[in-house]
Amino acid sequence: MTRIRTPFTAESTAAEVLAGLDLTGRRILITGGTSGLGRAAATALRERGAEVVTPVRGELDLADMDSVEAFSTDELDVIIANAGVMAVPERRLTKIGWESQLAINFLGHFRLISKAALKPEARIVMVSSGAQLRAGVDFDDLHFESRPYDPWVAYSQSKAAEVLLAVALGRHRPGVTANAMTPGRIHTNLQRHLDPATMRAMGAMDDDGNLIHAEGFKTPEQGAAGEVLLAVSPLLEGVTGRYFDEDNQEAAVVPGGPEPSTGVAEWSVDPAAADRLWELAEEAVRTR
């Protein structure tokens, strides 16, 4: 399968990706759309005429299945699954017993998307991360009941699950296309659980505690470019089950593990794993 190439780069902004498009009449839901990447994407989409819904947490709490079940909207053209949590320092479980990062990043979005009123040929965008390269979904111990809890392994698992959801949606929701992407490194509220030592090790903070934009860091407007590319660009019409990197290009499929720094892990795009995770999520929702 030929990898998709676009005319955009890591430096492209959401406004540049959307230049010349008329999005009047498009209705788009963005989770986590009130700050950071989500807000940057929402602003750019609105400037091109789209109606953008950005629910606050009081309206939609992805960790709470009752909240997700109660949330509803009119028919949607696009859902951008942008909200997320990273590196929660201790193991936390939701009311239905799911590890919190997997619950918020994956399961909450799974249920939101699966119950949504979607227009024909709707698009879904899963905002994942390069962390999906580090660990796949451990089907034998999803919630760290047997293995020691590790904040980064849990995060990586949840981000691999998001890519698998993009793969599964194209297989289980006829007419819907879904793709995943990584925005790259950006200062947002996603880093709220990281301590100063970790931030300094990531090159994101100086010794005085000030946030810094080291080489390779993007602005929110640049990070949002990939979100809007997958959401509305004609270049991605009919495309599903793919993963795009921080350069706004389809990524190569590579073996996962500690070494790769780019690409999408084989375990993140495995159709059999995608189907298995879909079935587990459906069962979790049914028995919540």
Secondary structure, 3 states (H helix, E strand, C coil): CCCCCCCCCCCCCHHHHHCCCCCCCCEEEECCCCCHHHHHHHHHHHHCCCEEECCCCCCCCCCCHHHHHHCCCCCEEEEEECCCCCCCCCCCECCCCCEHHHHHHHHHHHHHHHHCCEEEEEEEEEECCHHHHCCCCCCCCCCCCCCCCCHHHHHHHHHHHHHHHHHHHHHHCCCCEEEEECCCEECCHHHHHCCHHHHHHCCCECCCCCECCCCCEECHHHHHHHHHHHHHCHHHCCCCCCEECCCCCECCEECCCCCCCCCEEHHHCCHHHHHHHHHHHHHHHHCC
